[in-house]
Amino acid sequence: MQASTSRRSPSARHSMHLLSAALLAALALSACQAPGDVNSSTSKNEQVGKVRGAQAAQADMRRDELQAADAAASAGAGYTAPAEPVKSMPAQPVTEYKAKPVGNLAPAGRAQAQAQAERVMVTGSRIRENSGLMKHMAAPMPVASPAMIAPPPPPSYSQPANTEKYAEREDNPVVRASEQPLSTFSIDVDTGSYANVRRMLNDGQRPPADAVRAEEFINYFDYGHAAPKSLATPFKVSTELAPAPWNAQRQLLMIGIKGFDVPKQTLPPVNLVFLIDTSGSMDSPDKLPLLKSAFSMLTRQLRPQDRISIVVYAGAAGLVLPPTPGDRQQEILDALGRLQAGGSTNGGDGIRLAYATAKQAFVKNGVNRVILATDGDFNVGTVDNNALETMVADQRKSGIALTTLGFGTGNYNDQLSEKLADVGDGNHAYIDTLQEARKVLVEEMGSTLLTIARDVKIQIEFNPAQVAEYRLIGYENRLLKREDFANDKVDAGDIGAGHEVTALYEITPVGSKATRLPALRYTGAAAAAGGKDGEIANLKLRYKRPGEDRSQLIETPVLRSGQRAVASDPMRMAASVAAFADALRGGSQYDGWGWDQILASARSVRLDDRWGQRAEFVRLVERAKSQIGELKPANGVAVSD
């Protein structure tokens, strides 16, 4: 977008100049006629400095007014308009700039304002010098009329300091089965944490501990869980029990859920709204250009019965492409190609317009989904996270889901992106490469778009006669109260067509010398009486079919007789990924397993690696080892490699 004064009428420009002149004169007068205190004896040079600061401030105000007018003149900022006008929402009103005279401030305030004015003066002097209006920096500058001050060129966007946001959390604790036999959580199909951390490691950056979510690392990979035979039962539950690779005195319980896979050609009609952040911060190769390429891949998978709309948001939200049939792909691709970055980030208005557009093209018994693609925070309009979550939660009742895709670095708001997808009955992914875009939007399109089971919850009841302690690996922000399991009004995660969900429990059997919790004085063997000796645990799972409000129940006992002597390849891979996630968080949970043990375990896996994901995982572990070095758990004892 290029700023242009031709968008304002001559009378508007004249009024602006009059206002600028008046403001400049007032600032100069207040700088020279301060009250009679310590500043009343200000030297001539100091007064000139204030005048120069006032001139620079006036120039800044003019620049801000130009930019605000440009944003208002282009609803849905960041979009180069096609021949036909596009519908748009009104731009946000421009807040009037009001300067405070330096002389009316308290002494401390005057000193601070004077220092700021001197900094601005240097910048303004350089602009004037480059414009030929000043030959020497030290020469006194007379009070100038607004016409003498050439407006500075519009500033190019510069990435601010790293402001990425991640939700704080603690690893799940070890729990005594006799005290708390029930463990309840919502399933999670997100994978964004793994791709985001991969981006950091590839950039030579150590990931923040809170950016690492073990369940999203584990669920990034395919473990070949058994699939259901028909959609009548939308998914199949399987379990595996084997010695834990890092300590044979403990056991690892792997729970696998596999959704029924629906071929792409048999997917019901799709109604998608691309909700795209086109704010100024998206002007980076790994943001808007990558985003456009990713959505272009998805566009090429569309069929005539599908519909695509495009909504953009920057300072304001705008409808770029109304609902368009999938066989008009070139029209969709052209609309994507015209997108440009510029402006602030009014995501709240974008979400409202996206849902309104999705409702306009709603497909009964079809796929109705908004796909939000962004790099960071919403900084104008509705910016409160709780308000945004409530807005999305209200909209999901209309049958329209929300998927969030994260892009770029520096200001990525992982916390908000994950939460909006959670309350929006959708999933969250992070796109760092074209290969990841293909994985999420092409290879896994069915699971990304089509929901086959809603509000899926898992509850494990451990048998205290067999299990002394247990620990759920990951899912810290998906834990549920035990009473929430049977409450159909409590929201939980959804499963898409062909989706896999994997969960791991570390178990310490009764009688093992590897228990972590100290013995209790008043607890005896009677606490375990009545348990079924052949059962390690009982697994319960609840889910709702799409469009239904009452949940279905599945029960599967975990039998001691089913324990394997050696973990399978899928379990070894899942254990390696879980240990890697722990190592990135400090390496405190896995009994001395370090980088070399993780690498040896991952290299020993013999599974199909069609897309090279397991080979890439090994390279990431090697890279993390070289970047981070020796692991130092919270207890201060180094983990040996």
N, C-alpha and C positions, 0 to 999 in steps of 0.2 A: 504494500500500500504506500502511495506517495502523497505527502501532504500538499495541499494546493489552496491558496487563498481565493481561487476562482469559485469555490463553493459558497462563499459568502457574498451577500449583496453589497454594493458600494456604500449604502447607508450604514450597514452593519460594520463595515471596515472603518468608516469615518467615526462611528460611535466608539469603537474599540480604541482608536487613536486618541480621541478626546479623553477617554477614561485613563489610558496609559499616561498621558501628559499630566493629568490631574494627580494621579497616584505618585508619579515621579516627583512632582513639585512638593507634594505633602511630605514625602519621605526626606527630601533634601532639606526642607524647612525644619522638620523635627530633629534632623541630625545636627543642624547648626544652632538650634535654639533649645537646648536641653535645660531642665530646671536647674536652679542654682545650688547644686551639690558638688560632689567631687568631680563630676563630669562637666560642670559648667566652664571649667578652664581648659577644655579640650583644645589642643593645638590645631593650627590650620591644616596640617597634613592629616590629622586624624579625621577632621571634618571632610576633607576631600575623599578620604577612604570610605567614609559612610556614604557619600554621594555615589562613589563608584559602586559600592555594594548595592545601593538602591537601584542604580541603572541595570546592574546585572540581574537583580531580582525581578525588575520589570521585564527584562528580556526573557527570563525563565517563565514568567507568567504568560507572556505572549506565546512562547513555544507550547506551554501546556494547553492554552486555549486552542491553538491550531490542532494539536493532537486530539483533544476532546471533540472538536468539531468534525475532524476526519472520522473518528469512531462513530459519532452520531450519524454521519452521512452514509455510513455503510453498515446497515443492520446485518448481524451475522458476520462481524469483522473477520478478515482473513479469507474472504471469498471473492474471487474475480467474477463479476456478474456475467452470465451469458446474455444472449440477445433478448430473451424474454425476462421480464422483471420477476424476481423471486419474492415470495411472501416473507415477511420478517416481523419480529417483535420490535417495539420501540426501544431505542437506545436509552441508557441510563442518563438522567439529567446531570449536567456539568455543575460541580460545586464551585461557587464563586470564590476566587482567591482574595483574601483580606490580609494585608500586611500590617504589622504592629510597629509603630514608631519606636526606634531604639531609645529615644530620650525618655519615654514614659515607663521604662522598665526599672525594676529595682537595680541597685548597683551590680549584684551578682549576675542578674539577667542581662544587664547592658554589656557586661564584659563578655558573656557567652555569645550574645548576638553580634557584638563587634568582631569577635574572632571569626564567626561564621561569615560576616560581611566581607572581611578581609580575604577569606578563602574564595568567596564568590568573585571578589574584585579581580583576583589573579586570572581566573577563568575568563571573566568578561573582558579583561584587558587583552588577553591573547586573541580572543575573537575579533576585537576591534583592530588589533595590529594586523591580523591576517586580512582584514577587510580594507586596509589602507587608511583607516580613520585615526591611527595613532602611530607616530614614528618612534617614540621612545617610551619604554615602560614607566620610567620615573617621572615623566613630564606631567604637570598638573592637568587634570581633565575638567573642562568647564561643564556646567550643567547643560545637557543636550536635550533637544526636543526628541519626541519618539521617532520622528522620521529619520534622525541621524543614526539610530541604533539598528543595525541590520540584524534580523532574527537569525539565531544560530541554526545550523542544519539539524533536522530531526535526528536524535541519537539512535544509533543502532543498539539492538538488545544485547546486553551483556549478562552472562549467567552469574547470579549472585552466589554467595557462599552456600555450601552444602546445607540444605534444610530438609533433607529426607526424613520422613517420620515413620517410626515403627512402634507398635504397641508393646509396652513392657510386659514381661511375663516371667514366671519361674517354672523350672522343670517340675513335672509331677513328682510328688514324694513317694517313698516306699510306704506301703500300707499293710498293716497286720490283718490277715484275712479273718481272724477270730473277732476283731473289733469292727471291721467294715467289709463284709463279704461282697457287697454290691459295688460295681463300677459301671457308671452310665455316661454315655456321651453321644453326640451327634456325629454322623459320618461327615467326611470332608473330601471333596474331589478337586480342590484347588491344587495348583502346581506352581503358582507364581513365585513362591519363596525360592525354589531351587533355581529357576531361570534367572532371577534377580541376583542371587548370590554368585551364580556362574559369571554373570556380567562383571561383578566386582572383582572376582579372582582373576578373570582374564584381563582386567584393567590394572592389575597389581595392587589392589586395595583389599585390606582385611575387612571382611563383612562385620557389621555390628552384631553382637550376639542376638539381639531381638529381631534381626532380619532373618534368622534361621528358625524355621518351623519344621520339626522332624517329620511330621505327617505329610507335609507337602514335598519334602525330599523323597520320602518313601513312595508316595503316590505318583511321582513323576514317571516311574518305571512300570513296565508290564511284567507281571510274574506268572502269567499263564493260568490264572485261576479257572476252575471248571465253570462253564457257561450253562445257563438254563436251556431247555430244549424248545420252549415256546414262550410267547409273551403272556400266556395265561398266568405264569409265575414269573414276574419281570426280572428276577435275579436269583442266583444260587449262592448259598453260603457254604464255605468250606473252612476247615481248620487243619493246622499241623502243629505237633508238639515234638520238640527235640531239645537236646542239651544246648545251652547257650554257647555260642562259639568262643566267647571271652571267659567263660567259667563253667566247667562241666558240672559243678555243684549246683548250678541253677538251670532252669529250663526256659525256652523261648516258645511262646504260643503265638502263632500267626493266624489271623482271621482274614479270610479273603471273601470279597463280595464281587460277583461279576454280573453286570447287567446284560439283558438280552440285546444282541446287536441287530440293528435295523439297517439294511443296505441303503446307501444314499439315494438310489433311484426309487425306493419305496417310501421315503420320508413323506409325511403329509405336507401340504402347502405351507410355505414359510413366509412370514411377514416380519421383516427385519428393519429396524431403524438404526443406522449408523449415527451415533452421537459423538461428534469429533471435536476435540479441543483444538481450536486454532489460535490460541492466545500467543503472545510474543515469545514466550519461553519454548514454544514448540518449534521454533526456527533453528533446527539442528538436524544433521543427517540421521541421527538415531531416533528422531522423534517423528515429525510430520512426514518427511519423505518415506521412512520405513513404514509408518502407519498406512500411507497411501498404497504402497506396494502390498502390504498385508491384506488390506480390504480388496485390492484388485484380484488377489488370488481367490478369495471367497466369492467374489462376483462371478468369476469364470466357472464356478460350480453350480450356478443358478439354473433353474428350469423355467419354462413359460408360466407355470402356475405360481411361481414365487413372486414376492413383491419386496422392493428395496426402497427405502427413503433415506435421505441424508439431512441431518440437522447439525449445524455447527454453532459453537459458542465461543465468544471472546468477551468484549465489553458488553455485548448483547447477543441474544440467540436468534438464529435465522433458519428458515427452511430452505435448503439449497436444492433438494430434489424431492418432489412429492412422490407418493407411492408409485413405483415404476415396475412393470413386468420384468421378470428375469431374463427374457429373451431379447430385451433391448439393452444388451450389455454395453455396447459402445457408448450409449447415452449415459449410463451409470459411470463408466470409466472416465468419460470426459468431465463429468461433474467432480469426480475425485481429483482429476488432474488439475483443475482450476483452483483448488484450495491453496490458500497462502496463510502464513502465520502473522499475527499482529494484534496487539491490544491486551487487556487484562483478562481475567478468567471468571466469567459469570456462569458457573456450572449449574447453579440452582435453576435459572431460567431455561438452560439447555435441557435439563431433566424434564421439566414441566412440558416443554414443547415436544420433546421426543415421545413422551407417553401419550400426549394428545394426538400426535401423528400416528402412533401405533394403534390407538383406538379407532382412528378414522379408517384404517385399512385392516381392522381386526378380522382374522380368519377363524371361524368356528371349527373346532376339532383340528386345528392346525397349530403350527409353531408361531407364537407371537413373542418377540424378544427385542429388547433394546440392547445394543452393544456399545458401551461407553468406552472410549479410547482417550486416555489423557496421560499427562506426565506429572501432575501435581495437584496442588491445593486449588480450591475455589476461593478467590480473594475479593470478589465483589458480589453483590446480591445476597443470596442465602449462603452464609459461610459457616454457620454453626453445624458441627458434625451431627449432633443429636437431631436437629431439625431436618437435615438431609436424610438421615436414616429413617425418620418417621415418615417423610414424604415417600420414600421408596417402599417402605413396608405397607403403606396404605395402597400404593399402586399395584402391588403384587396380587391384591384381592381381585383385580380386574382380569387376571389370567395372563398378564404380561410380565415375563421374567426379565432380569437384568444381568448381563454379563459385563465384567469390567476387564479391560486390557491395559496394562501399564506399559509406558514407554519412557526411555531416556534416563538421565541421571541428574543429580543436583538438587531437585526439589520434588522428587517422587514421593507421593503420600501413600505408602503401602498400607498403612493402618486404615485409611478411609476407603481405599479401593477394595480391600478384602471385606470390610464390614458391609459396604453397600451391596456387594455381590451376595453376601450371606443373607441379609434381610430381604434381598430382591429375588430370592429363589433361583439364584444363578450360580455362576462359578467365576473364579478370578485367575487370570494368567498374566504372565509378564512376557513381553515380546522384545527380545534383545537381538535377534538375528532373523533373516529371511527363513532360515531352516526352522526356527521356532514358530514363525508365522504359519508355515506349511503344516507343521505338526498340529497346531491348535485349530486352525481354520480350514484345513483341507483333509488331512489324514484322520483327525478326530472330529470332523464336522458333525457327525450324527450325535456323538456324546456331548459336544459343546452346545448343540441347539435343541435336541429333542429330549425332554424329561420323561422317563418311564416310571419313576417312583418318587414320591414326595415325602418330606419329613421322616427320613430314615434314621432310626435311633437304635443303638446297641446297648444291651445291659448284660453284663457278665456277673454271675453269682459264683464265687469261688468256694470250694468245699474246704472248711478249716481242718478237716481230718487229713487232707492231702496237701494243702497249700498253707505254708506259714506266712509268706509275704508275697506281694505282687507290686508291680509298677507299670502303669500305662505309659508307653513311649509316645510322646507328642500329644496332640489334640487338647492342649491346655486351654485354649479359648473355645473349645467345643464341649466342655464338661456340662452335664445336666444334673439336676437334683434327682434323687431316686424316684420321687413321686411324679416327675415330669415324663417319665418313660411311658406311662399309660394315659397321660393327659393329651388328647388329640388337639388341644388348642395351643400347645407349645410348639413353636416352629423348630425345624431341624433341617439337615442338609438333604439335597436332592441328588438322584442318580440319573445320568443321561444314558442313552442307548449305547451299549458296548462299554460303558465305564467300568473300571476296576477300582475297588477301594480295599486298602490293606491296612490292618492295624496289628501292632505288636505289643505283647505283654511279656515282661520279664518276671518269672515266677521262681520263688525259693521254696522247694518242697519241705514238708515237715521232716525233721531229722537231719536236714542238711547243716553242714558246718559253715555255710556261706550266708547265714542270716545277718541282716544289717541292724535290726532293731534290738535293743537290750530286752532280756526277759522281764516280764512283769511279776511282781511279788505275789499277787492274789489271783493269778490266772492259772488254771490247771487243765488237765486233759478233758474234764467234763465239758469244756466250752465247745469241743468238737464232736460231742456225742450226737448221734442221729444222722450223721452224714452218710452218703452212699459211697462205700469204699472204692467202687470202680470208677467213680466220676471225679475228674479233676475240677470241673466247673460245668455250669449250664449256661448256654448262650441263648439269649432272647433277642429277637429283632422285630421292630415294628416299622411299617411303611404304609403309605396311602397311594392308591392308584390316582393318576391325574383326573381331576374333576370330582373326586370323592372326599368326604370329610371324616369318614371313619377308617381307622387304621386296621391293618391285618397283622397277625402275629405268627412268627416262625420261631421254633425252638430247636436247638441242636445241642445235645450233651457232648462234652469233651471228655473222652474216655482215656483212662490210664493205659489201657491195652493198645491204644492207637499211637503211643509214643514211639518215635523213630530213634534208632541208635545214633544216626548221623543226620544232620540237617540237610535238606534237599538243596539243589542249586538255587531255586527261587528264594528259599529262606536265607541262604548264605548271602545272596545279593541284597535282600532287604536288611539283614543284619549289618552288612558293610555300609549301606547308605545311612542307617540309623546311627552307627558309630561315627561316621563322618560328620553328621550333623552335630553330634555331641562334641567332637573334637573342635569344630569351629566355634562352639559355645564355651570352650575352655577345657574339655576332656576330663570330666569328673565322675562319669557314671559307669564306665566299662572296664573296671578291674585291670588297669594297666595296658589296655589296648591302645597302641599309638599308631602313627602313620604307617609304619611298616606292616603291622598286623592287618590294618584296614586294606592296604594295597594287596597283601598276599591273599586275603579272603576274596576280594573283588576279582583278582586275576584267576582265581581257581574256578570261577563260575563258568559253566559251559552251556550257555543258552544262545538262542538265535539273537543276533544283534543287527537286524536289517538296516536300521538307521544309524548305527554307530554310537548309540547313546551310552552303552556300557563302556566302550573304549574311551569315550569322552569323559566319563566319570573317573576312570583311572587317571587320565591326564589331569583332571581337576584336583584329585587327591595329591598327586605329585606336585602340582603347582602350589597348593596350600602348604604342603610340607616345606617347600623351599622358601616360601614367603613368611610363614609363621614360626617355623623352627620347633624347638622342643615344647611339648605341651606341659602346661602348669595348671593342674586342677585347683579347685578352690581350697583344698586342704593344704596346699603348698608343696605337696610331694610331686616331683616331676614324673611324667609318664615315660618310661624307657621305650626306645624303638629297637 
